[in-house]
Amino acid sequence: MIILKQAGGLENIREALLNACLCNLAYDRQCESERSEYLARLIVETGNRAELFSVLIKYLEGTPDEEVEIPQIFAVLARLAGTYSDLDAPALRRAFSVLSAEDQLDCMDALIRLDGLPALLQCAERLIPQLSDEGWRGGGLFEVLRERDGAGVDQVLLALRATHPSLDQLMSHVEAFDADMQKSSAPGEAYDFSDIRATLRRGKRPSGSWLWKLTEEHWALIAEDLVAQIDDAHVLPYLRLFARRPFPHDPQRLVRWAHSHDRRVSWAAIRALGRVKAPVVRSMALQRLEAGDESGVRLLLSNYTPGDLARIEPLLRAPSGEDQAHDLGLAVLGLISENDISVEESREPLLLVYACTPCSMCRGDAVSRLAKADQVPVWMAEECRFDADPDTVKLFNA
């Protein structure tokens, strides 16, 4: 966006913009905000929205290409067609009708954003025959409609469900799902600790919402079971549990798992050790940092002392790859969150996280922390006004 505003013209950004529309460039597609609003904003700024609309819609109408992100393209075009009457919205609707069944499912929210309630009724008809497998989409579709038409649309839906069986079925399914979620999170819900313990001993994670309801006595027994484990195959679910709460015994008993050849086991053990404040853990953290090992950052979580972030900065300046940069950024953000670190010490590491992480959520977290401390540079504020993440944009466009 800054390039467009400074230099003007589509040619400076055409190839990159089309690639970003055709391929989802988000690092974590499941967690990061979808990019259609961001991409549509760029397309409008080029001054060539009609031309780009025509180019992109051909990918929906032609032979399917596995390398092309059809739902993202459709979402971008739906935002444009819903705002600008000079664009061919009917052609977009026709394109939807010839998409594959899977792509139609993934494009339903964008169709509702374009056409509102009529599209929701169409999608309800589409979902009912496969409600058991695809009904989870229903709640999101209603949320899109509320975003488009306001909360008052709920009253319209209540009136319509009496005469539209598919809508009634979908609403009932969503209501039942929400009720089950509330019931499962109820603080007084009973759980079978013997079954939980037996499942863990088999190397499996028990299902259900028991995690936050166990007594301290139960956690002590689980910790004893962890100490008794002798193989990687069964220890992993235990380590993942104690990555969320402090391990109550001597942390030395977890150190062997931090050296496991199974990367999942060693990663979980490091996170569990990081929850324990102990000299042995701090010593291990410093040794790993001196060796250039990013895992040392997570070991400092409960073992931080002022000045430690300076040891981490060299890693942030030269991460070995995207995955390493993301994990390192998460670890630094967690370290800053869990400890009372001064603005002076945290400012440069947060700037480095912003620069190196491939994740827009982590970047937004770094910016938010800098903003709370009134430490956002002018250049960063200007960039963030046009960020791909809407929450980051809101920090500077309030």
C-alpha atoms as one frame of an Amber mdcrd trajectory, in Angstrom:
protein
   0.000   0.000   0.000   2.832   2.370   0.805   4.481   1.590  -2.542   1.191
   2.293  -4.318   0.682   5.576  -2.514   4.235   6.759  -3.089   4.878   5.629
  -6.654   1.326   5.120  -7.905   0.230   2.805 -10.681  -0.505  -0.875 -10.828
   2.667  -1.936 -12.622   4.828  -1.489  -9.507   2.891  -4.135  -7.656   0.848
  -6.053 -10.238   2.742  -9.364 -10.140   2.993  -9.461  -6.357  -0.651  -8.477
  -5.886  -1.999 -11.103  -8.281   0.191 -13.744  -6.636  -1.112 -12.758  -3.202
  -4.709 -13.122  -4.452  -4.086 -16.474  -6.131  -2.055 -18.003  -3.286  -2.795
 -17.703   0.416   0.428 -16.259   1.795  -0.606 -16.421   5.461   1.856 -18.366
   7.598  -0.909 -20.036   9.621  -4.087 -20.219   7.546  -6.155 -21.686  10.371
  -5.399 -18.962  12.895  -4.512 -15.770  11.038  -7.244 -13.507   9.714  -8.274
 -14.206   6.146  -6.766 -11.761   3.652  -9.687 -10.784   1.391 -10.338  -7.386
   2.996  -6.654  -6.506   2.849  -6.294  -7.613  -0.784  -9.493  -5.868  -1.900
  -8.216  -2.656  -0.307  -5.013  -2.922  -2.331  -6.920  -3.614  -5.550  -9.070
  -0.519  -5.053  -5.994   1.609  -4.397  -4.462   0.598  -7.739  -7.278   2.370
  -9.578  -7.641  -0.708 -11.799 -10.277  -2.663  -9.903 -12.336  -3.521 -13.023
  -9.298  -4.892 -14.845  -8.134  -6.986 -11.881 -11.690  -8.219 -11.248 -11.807
  -9.494 -14.838  -8.408 -11.168 -14.517  -9.201 -12.911 -11.242 -12.710 -14.112
 -12.072 -11.299 -16.155 -14.961  -9.621 -18.384 -12.398 -13.075 -19.213 -11.002
 -14.607 -19.860 -14.409 -11.803 -21.889 -15.966 -10.300 -25.330 -15.372  -9.550
 -25.806 -11.655  -5.917 -25.303 -10.695  -4.723 -26.978  -7.499  -2.180 -24.214
  -6.971  -4.860 -21.516  -6.914  -6.700 -20.580  -3.691 -10.278 -20.466  -5.040
 -12.017 -19.455  -1.754  -9.649 -16.517  -1.296 -10.156 -15.280  -4.858 -13.925
 -15.562  -4.479 -13.824 -13.700  -1.158 -11.775 -10.848  -2.640 -14.121 -10.502
  -5.630 -17.221 -10.714  -3.413 -15.971  -7.804  -1.313 -15.327  -5.762  -4.442
 -18.627  -6.639  -6.139 -20.551  -5.905  -2.946 -19.113  -2.386  -2.807 -18.821
  -1.293  -6.440 -21.835  -1.529  -8.748 -19.686  -1.296 -11.889 -18.321  -4.796
 -11.237 -20.063  -7.907 -12.584 -21.661  -9.424  -9.478 -23.942 -11.715 -11.556
 -20.849 -13.251 -13.178 -19.489 -13.967  -9.703 -22.719 -15.715  -8.727 -22.568
 -17.799 -11.897 -18.975 -18.692 -11.116 -20.056 -19.918  -7.666 -22.563 -22.289
  -9.257 -19.841 -24.131 -11.212 -17.284 -24.409  -8.427 -16.498 -27.807  -6.969
 -18.634 -28.929  -4.026 -15.711 -28.411  -1.631 -14.957 -24.927  -2.934 -18.625
 -23.966  -2.692 -18.578 -24.887   0.982 -15.471 -22.776   1.538 -16.973 -19.821
  -0.374 -20.331 -19.682   1.412 -19.338 -17.003   3.904 -18.169 -14.730   1.061
 -21.402 -15.362  -0.845 -23.370 -14.284   2.234 -21.174 -11.203   2.562 -22.148
 -10.383  -1.036 -25.875 -11.219  -1.045 -26.942 -11.368   2.599 -30.018 -13.265
   3.723 -30.939 -14.810   0.328 -27.463 -16.336   0.174 -27.798 -17.649   3.734
 -31.024 -19.422   2.811 -29.262 -20.908  -0.221 -26.365 -22.086   1.935 -28.729
 -23.610   4.496 -30.279 -25.721   1.729 -26.773 -26.723   0.696 -25.691 -27.739
   4.198 -28.680 -29.694   5.473 -27.972 -32.947   3.553 -24.516 -33.125   5.178
 -25.216 -31.509   8.514 -23.324 -34.111  10.532 -20.071 -33.446   8.656 -20.377
 -29.792   7.644 -22.802 -28.319  10.165 -19.902 -26.776  12.079 -19.867 -24.074
   9.408 -23.307 -22.801  10.393 -22.265 -20.594  13.299 -19.732 -18.772  11.127
 -22.301 -18.143   8.409 -24.680 -16.490  10.867 -21.802 -14.364  12.190 -21.009
 -13.124   8.663 -24.651 -12.179   8.171 -24.638 -10.230  11.453 -21.475  -8.401
  10.421 -23.101  -7.491   7.110 -26.614  -6.550   8.246 -26.275  -5.861  11.973
 -27.498  -7.682  15.063 -31.099  -6.850  14.202 -31.024  -9.579  11.560 -31.501
 -12.132  14.360 -35.129 -11.068  14.684 -35.587 -11.564  10.943 -34.101 -15.056
  11.197 -36.439 -15.981  14.064 -39.420 -14.973  11.957 -38.184 -16.766   8.830
 -37.316 -20.102  10.421 -41.013 -20.940  10.784 -41.442 -20.976   6.990 -37.993
 -22.180   5.894 -37.339 -25.747   7.124 -33.669 -25.766   6.092 -33.016 -22.523
   7.948 -34.788 -23.897  11.002 -32.703 -27.086  10.909 -29.461 -25.158  10.592
 -30.371 -22.765  13.398 -31.382 -25.686  15.615 -28.082 -27.422  14.879 -26.077
 -24.308  15.796 -28.136 -23.766  18.968 -27.603 -27.389  20.034 -23.860 -27.099
  19.381 -23.627 -23.902  21.451 -25.578 -25.540  24.276 -23.228 -28.538  24.265
 -20.213 -26.232  24.420 -21.633 -24.385  27.413 -22.448 -27.645  29.139 -18.979
 -29.081  28.546 -17.367 -25.993  30.092 -19.604 -25.994  33.161 -17.369 -25.889
  36.269 -19.353 -28.534  38.143 -19.304 -31.180  35.424 -18.196 -34.574  36.714
 -15.176 -36.380  35.312 -13.783 -39.881  35.747 -10.208 -39.487  36.963  -9.466
 -43.203  36.763 -10.385 -43.151  33.069  -8.300 -40.022  32.497  -5.324 -41.607
  34.206  -5.672 -44.873  32.284  -5.878 -43.009  28.966  -2.721 -41.052  29.737
  -0.874 -44.237  30.645  -1.679 -45.534  27.151   0.040 -42.487  25.682  -3.204
 -40.760  24.651  -4.733 -37.415  25.530  -8.108 -37.877  27.243 -11.056 -36.158
  25.580 -13.369 -33.712  27.322 -12.976 -30.507  29.308 -11.477 -32.051  32.442
  -8.147 -30.219  32.196  -9.135 -27.212  34.310 -11.162 -29.203  36.843  -8.670
 -31.657  38.341  -7.781 -31.351  42.016  -4.205 -30.782  43.164  -4.183 -34.374
  44.440  -5.041 -35.606  40.957  -2.308 -33.484  39.405   0.187 -34.909  41.888
  -0.731 -38.436  40.787  -0.347 -37.495  37.128   3.091 -36.050  37.895   4.082
 -39.327  39.569   2.916 -41.221  36.505   5.064 -38.959  34.325   8.135 -39.695
  36.427   7.470 -43.414  35.985   7.382 -43.231  32.169  10.304 -44.780  30.321
   9.544 -44.363  26.605   8.823 -41.514  24.224   5.611 -43.048  22.938   3.808
 -42.634  26.265   5.415 -39.550  27.801   4.286 -36.931  25.268   0.735 -36.272
  26.572   2.101 -35.865  30.109   4.721 -33.345  29.025   2.128 -31.367  27.094
   0.017 -31.097  30.237   2.925 -29.745  32.288   3.764 -27.268  29.567   0.637
 -25.468  30.863   1.220 -25.729  34.613   4.352 -26.149  36.781   5.687 -29.669
  37.273   5.580 -30.242  41.070   8.685 -32.458  41.390  12.421 -32.033  40.817
  12.769 -30.659  37.258  15.874 -32.798  36.827  13.450 -35.660  36.234  12.328
 -33.964  33.018  15.770 -33.095  31.672  16.290 -36.439  29.938  13.194 -35.846
  27.825  14.572 -32.488  26.660  17.329 -34.452  24.915  14.950 -36.904  23.225
  15.490 -37.728  19.557  11.751 -37.281  19.078  11.393 -33.541  18.377   7.821
 -33.470  19.688   8.937 -34.936  22.999  11.962 -32.669  23.385   9.885 -29.584
  22.487   7.185 -30.477  25.041   9.807 -31.216  27.699  11.480 -27.856  27.130
   8.171 -26.070  27.515   7.442 -28.028  30.700  10.887 -27.212  32.100  10.352
 -23.543  31.273   7.420 -23.509  33.685   9.719 -24.454  36.583  11.926 -21.888
  38.323  15.150 -23.709  39.156  18.923 -23.182  38.781  19.266 -26.337  36.672
  16.749 -25.013  34.170  18.344 -21.568  33.962  21.755 -23.131  33.461  20.405
 -25.264  30.625  18.763 -22.186  29.077  22.004 -20.182  29.070  23.995 -23.091
  27.639  21.547 -23.447  24.773  21.470 -19.733  24.045  25.268 -19.587  23.945
  25.164 -22.440  21.424  22.664 -20.531  19.256  19.777 -22.855  20.169  16.408
 -21.029  20.179  14.932 -23.502  22.672  16.881 -21.715  25.399  14.358 -18.858
  25.225  11.490 -21.089  26.373  13.598 -22.433  29.234  13.925 -18.854  30.532
  10.154 -18.415  30.902  10.249 -18.833  34.703  13.987 -18.219  34.998  14.420
 -14.766  33.484  16.733 -12.171  35.002  17.239  -8.596  33.735  19.567  -8.510
  30.737  18.569 -11.903  29.347  16.868 -10.432  26.297  20.214  -9.096  25.104
  21.393 -12.719  24.869  18.446 -13.484  22.578  18.782 -10.545  20.157  21.457
 -12.226  17.963  19.025 -15.113  17.314  16.259 -12.684  16.356  18.548 -10.917
  13.898  19.342 -14.078  11.939  16.704 -16.829  12.298  17.479 -19.936  10.250
  14.040 -20.148   8.613  10.369 -19.185   8.832   9.427 -21.903  11.333  12.363
 -21.029  13.545  11.534 -17.324  13.327   7.930 -17.980  14.293   8.770 -20.229
  17.238  11.419 -17.787  18.433   9.016 -14.871  18.167   6.361 -16.742  20.140
   8.904 -17.612  22.816  10.086 -13.998  23.137   6.511 -12.706  23.337   5.748
 -15.284  26.025   8.873 -14.378  27.966   7.979 -10.680  27.936   4.372 -11.430
  28.885   5.279 -13.629  31.859   7.943 -11.365  33.341   8.113  -7.770  34.499
  10.547  -6.628  31.817  11.336  -2.949  31.433  10.378  -0.998  28.310  14.040
  -0.205  27.722  14.966  -3.890  27.587  11.965  -5.154  25.630  11.758  -2.465
  22.919  14.510  -3.737  20.603  13.491  -7.423  20.852   9.887  -6.485  20.028
  11.064  -4.513  16.987  13.054  -7.559  15.906  10.065  -9.882  16.369   8.038
  -7.527  14.180  10.749  -7.686  11.529  11.411 -11.432  11.506   8.199 -13.301
  12.299   6.167 -14.620   9.350   2.975 -14.597  11.462   0.671 -11.580  11.355
  -0.765 -12.449  14.791   2.671 -12.426  16.430   3.557  -9.231  14.580   0.357
  -7.641  15.856   1.138  -8.764  19.403   4.580  -7.153  19.218   3.094  -3.922
  17.894   0.391  -3.887  20.570   2.991  -4.191  23.327   5.041  -1.386  21.815
   1.927   0.777  21.500   1.016   0.288  25.171   4.490   1.519  26.088   4.257
   4.409  23.599   7.290   3.014  21.783   5.983   2.573  18.216   8.273   4.251
  15.653   6.596   6.507  13.092   7.554   4.210  10.204   5.970   1.213  11.947
   2.739   3.078  12.670   2.487   3.984   8.984   3.036   0.370   7.925   0.531
  -0.975  10.427  -2.243   1.268   9.128  -2.207  -1.017   6.073  -1.408  -4.342
   7.744  -2.945  -7.614   6.574  -4.284  -8.211  10.090  -7.404  -6.126  10.842
  -6.683  -5.984  14.589  -3.270  -4.444  13.896  -4.874  -1.899  11.565  -7.355
  -0.914  14.298  -4.497   0.059  16.616  -3.715   3.014  14.345  -6.999   3.711
  12.544  -9.163   4.232  15.603
